[in-house]
Amino acid sequence: MNESRQTRAEYAYFQTMTTRWMDNDAYQHINNAVYYSFFDTVANQYLIEAGVLRITTSPVIGFIVASSCNYKKPIAYPAKVDAAFRVNRISTSSVEYGVAVFAQRDDEPAAFGTFTHAFVDRASGKSVPIPAETRTALERALVPS
């Protein structure tokens, strides 16, 4: 991921989240694993709001097959954060998301990364092409490289 492109302006969708007491670790900042939860939540919320993910009934679902996170500065409870989402790349049966977590009113992320969804048939678990409706929703969040 291009680190020079890490500002709010480079993301297509945001969701405000509140940190929780249990999110802080022994060093008194949000534990690294919590950022992955923020990433997963913002991506899936985008898909739900776009109308292409019905958690219990969608016949095609995305499995995370790769992920990364770069940590830039700490955030500590209590805080509200803005989780950010964009689409970096779309292929036939997978998509790479760009994700980030910003402290509110901060233009540079506290953490940013990627994760890749591979689309599979729910019943068989076999790889399938991204459905047309889902592809259209993903293209709306595509940020040109």
Sequence and secondary structure as in RCSB ss.txt:
>XXXX:A:sequence
MNESRQTRAEYAYFQTMTTRWMDNDAYQHINNAVYYSFFDTVANQYLIEAGVLRITTSPVIGFIVASSCNYKKPI
AYPAKVDAAFRVNRISTSSVEYGVAVFAQRDDEPAAFGTFTHAFVDRASGKSVPIPAETRTALERALVPS
>XXXX:A:secstr
  GGG SGGG SEEEEEE  GGGB TTSSB HHHHHHHHHHHHHHHHHHTT   TTT SEEEEEEEEEEEE S  
 SS EEEEEEEEEEE SSEEEEEEEEEETT SS SEEEEEEEEEEETTT  B    HHHHHHHHHTB   
